[in-house]
Amino acid sequence: MARKSERSQSIEAARTSSVTLIDVARVAGVAPMTVSRALHRPELVREDTARKVREAVRATGYVPNMLAGGLASSKSRLIAILLPTIANSIFADTVQALMDGLTASGYQTLLGLTGYSTETEEQLVEALLGRRPDGIVLAGTNHTRATIDRLKKAKIPVVEIWDLTERPIDMVIGFSHEKVGVAVARHLLAKGYQRFGVISVDDPRGLRRCRSLVKELARHGKTGVPFEILPAPATLQLGREGASRLMAGERPEVVVCSSDTLAQGVLAEAASRGLHVPSDLAVMGFGDLSTAAHVCPALSTVRVDGATIGRNTAAALLARFAAPSDKDRVAVRMDTGFSIVDRESA
């Protein structure tokens, strides 16, 4: 029986144990340093050499340890993004623009879900810091004291998004939820609505918007506004349930929802009861999801430019990474604003 070639033996040995960079080098017939360069700085390696390394990686099943490579330069090139949910698409444009901007500059992203829980966020932050991310992006500004202290001590860039605060952990890019509530209240009052109802899930930002709206309505003499708070995340079913609860009493003229998803549930409940929107019941959402303009009737809502938030967040992180020293770091406090989209439902 013919003796196996040295390359075949190397491949077989690598497959029966944990594959290392040295195994790849042996199969490719090059030095381990050359393999490292081909994987991390391919522009420094001849194309035929890079091809041999790629073939050896495929043959051995080697998975590059990007974290270990980053430790040598104190950079992991990993950015962690923590969101409350991906159950609806409200954060989709932000995440896509953020990931596009970071990927183009050679950074990878890791997504974590907090489920609207600051305690879960705290646990995720602790676990993620063990992976030595170069930066962390957090949705919102509501965190446990332990999370805030841990991130400040970590001395890595942190961006809080989709919110504003006077005391950010580091950088903040978003908009004022309180101003949204005030603007929606004034907009609907100007249209002549008198009886209001509110539906929100127990998302801190959604509740702040809705409570700001109720407070502004009270300033104009509209008190005792019925307010249904439902468990997150928002679904069409919850929207229907909230509408049903509101209409158990005196039916409001307009229902304001903390999200477009809830608002579309209200539209469905109104249709099931034979109510005409907006003459019998007007509906206002938040987020301007891709479906908002295409439901019947088209949903009035509040538009937030999620893509702009994502692009600016990527730019802020990249600028911070490029800063030669702490004294060159620029404080980022960016208000991206919002706009009311007036459609048929209100």
N, C-alpha and C positions, 0 to 999 in steps of 0.2 A: 504494500500500500504506500502510495507516494506520501512523502513527508509534507505536512502543511507548510505553506509559505510563512515567513516571519510576520507579514502583514496580517494574514488570516488568523494566526495565533494571537496576535495583539488584539484583534477585534473580538475574538472569542473570549479572551481573558477579560477584556473590558466589560463585555456583556454579562459576565457572571459575577461582577462586583460593582461597587459604586464607581461610576466612570469619572475620571479626573482629567484635568487639563493635560497632565503628563501622558495619559493613555492616548488622547487625541494627537499629541505631538508625535508619539511613537508610530501611530498608524499613518499620519501624514508624512512622516519622514523629515520633520523639521524640529527646531528647538522649541521648548515650551514658551519662551518669550515671544517667538514668532506667532504661535497660536494666539497668545494673549493680544498681540497687536492686531492680528487679522480679525479678531472678534470685536475689539473695542475701538481700534483706530485703523480700519481697513485701508484708508487712504495712504498709510505708510508702508503698505505691503504690496509686492508685485501681484498682478492679477492671477498668474498661474499658481503662485503660492497660496493666495487667498482661496482659489478654487480647490486646491488639495485639502486645505483646512476645512472648508465647507463639506467636502465629501467625507472627510474623516469624522466630522461631527455627526453627519447623517448615519454613517456606518456604525458608530459606537453608541448613538443615542445620547450623547453628552448634552447636558443642559448647563449653559454658562451661569455661574454664580455671580449675578450682577451686584449683589450686596457685598460679596467679598471683594470684588474688583473696586467697588466704591470706597471700601474702608481704607484702601491704600492711599487714597487722595482725600479722605474725609468727606466724600460725596457719594451718595447712593443714586442720585439722579432719579429719585422716586418722590412723587408728590401724592399725599393722601388727601382724599376728598370725602368729607362726611356729610351725608344728606339725611333728612328725616325719613324719606320714602322714595321709591320709584314706582309706587302703585298708580300714579298718574304722571302725565308728561310735563308738569309745570316747570320742572328744573331741566328738562331735556336740552333746550337751546343753550342754557348756561353751561352745562357739563360738556356738550359737544364743542362749543367755542373754546372753552378752557382746555380741553384735551387736545384740540387741534393746535392751539398756540404752544402748548408745552411739548407735544410730540415733535413739532417742527424744529424744536431746539434740543431734541435728544433726551427729553424727560419722559418717564413712564408714570402712569397714574394708577392709584389703588383706591377703589370706591368702598366706603363703609356706610351702613345704614343704622341710624340711631333709633328709629321708630318713635320719634318725638320725645325720647326720654333722655334727660340730661345725665342720668346715672349710666345709661348704656353708652352715651357719648364719652363719659369719663373712662369707662372700661376700654373702649376702642382706642382712645387717645393713648392710654397707658400701653396697650399692646402694640400700637403702631410706632410709638417712639422707640420700642425695642428693635424695630427694623431700620432705624436711623433715617427717616425721610428727610429730604432737604427742605420741605415745607409742608404745611397743613392748611387746608381750606375747610372752613366750618360754615354750614348754613345757619345763619342767625347769630344773635349775640347773647342768648340765654344759656349759661353754662354753670356747672357747679364751681364752687370756690376752688376745689382741688384741681379741676381741669385748668382753670385760669392760672393758678400757681405753677402747675406742672409745665404748662406751655411757656410761661415766661422764663422759667428756669432752664428750659431746653435750649433757649437762644437760637431758635430757627424761625424763619419767616412764617407768620400766621396771617391769613386773610379771612375775615368774617364777611360773608356775602349775604345778599338779599335782606339787608337790614342796615340800620344806622344806629350809632351810639356815640355819646360824648366820651366814653371811656373804653375804647377798643383794646383788645389784647395786644394788637400790633397794627395791622391795617384793616380798613373796613370799606367795602364797596357795595352800595345798595341804595335803598330808598326808605323814607319814613312811613311806616305802617299807620302811625297816628294821623299823618297828613292825608293818607288815602281815605281813612274813615271820615275825616272832616270834609274832604272834597266830594265824596259820594253823597253825604248827607245834604250838603248845599245844592248839589246838582239835582237831587230828587225833590227837595223842597221847592226849588225854582220851577220844577215841572208841575207843582201843585199837589203832590201827594200829601195826604194827611195821616193815614193809618199805616204804620210800618210794622214789619216783623223781621226778625233776624235769625239766621241759622248758621252755626259755625261748628267745626270740629274742634277738639281740645288741643289745637296747635297754638302755641304761644303767640306766634305772629298773627295768625288769623283772629285770635281773640282780641289782640290789641287793636287791630283794624276795626273790628265790630264794636268793641267798647268805646273806641274813639267816636265812631258814628253815633252810637246811642247818646254819648255825652254831648255831642254837637246838636243832636235833635232836641235834647233837654234844654239847651240854651235858647232854642226857638219855641219852647213851650210844648214840645212833644214828649211827654213823660209816660212811664209805664209801658214801654215798648216790649212786647213779648220776645224772648230770646231763648232759642233752643240750642243747647250745647251737646254735641254727639261725639262718640269716641272716634279718634283718628284711626286709619286714614279715610279721607272723603271718598264716598262711592255714590252712584246714582240711587241705590237703595236707601242710603242714609238721607239723601236729599228728599226722597219721597216721604220717608218717615218724619223728617222734620217739618215738611209742609203739612202733613196730616195732623201733626200735633198743633201747629199754629192755627189750622182751620177748625180745630175742635172748639175754639172760642169764636169771638167776632173775627170774621175773615179780614186780614189786612188788605190794603190796597196794593202794597208793594212789599216783596220779600227780598231782603238783601242777604246774600250768601258769601261765606268766606272763600269760596272757590267756584269755578265754573262747573266742576263736577257735581257739586251739591245743587247748583242752580239748574243744571240740566235734569236732575232728579225732580226738582220742583216743577219744571215744565211738564215732565211726564205725569206727575200727580195731578196737575191742573187739567191736562188732557183727559185723564181717566175719569175726572169728575165733570167733564163737559164744560169746563171754564174756558173763556176766551182770554188770551194774553195779547195785549196788556189791558184790555178794557175791563175784564173781571178781576184779573190779578196780574200785576207787573212783577218782573223778576230781574234782579241785578246780580251778576257774578263777579269773579275776580280771577285774573290770570290770562285771559284771552287765549285759551287753548286753541289748537288748530281746528277743533270741531265747533267752536263757539259761533262762528259766522255762518255755519252750514246747518245748524239745527233749525227747526221751524216752531215758532218764529226765531229769527236770528237773535242771539243773546247779547244784551247790553252788558258791558263788563269794564274792567280796569286792565289796561295793558301795561305790562312791565317788559322792558327790553332785556330779556334774559341773555341773549347773545352778547350784548354790549357788556353786561356784567361779567360774562365769561372771558371775553377778550381782554377787558381791563384787568381782571384778576391774573390772567396769564402774564400780561405785560408787567404788572406790579411785582410778581414773583421773579420774573426774569431780570428785571431791573435791580431787585434786591440781591440776587445772586451775583450780578455783575459789579456790585458796589465794592470797591477795593478795601474799604474799612467801615467800621460802625459810624464814624463821623460823616461818611458820604451817603448814608442811608437817608432816603426821602420818606417823610411821613405821608401816608396815603389815606385820605378821608374823602371818598368820592360819592356824591349823591347822583345816581343815574336817573332819578325821577320816575314818573309814571304818567299815564294819560287815560282819561275816561273815553271809552268807545261807545257811542250812542247808537244802538241798533233798535230792532223792533220790539224787544221784550219789555222795554221800559221807556 
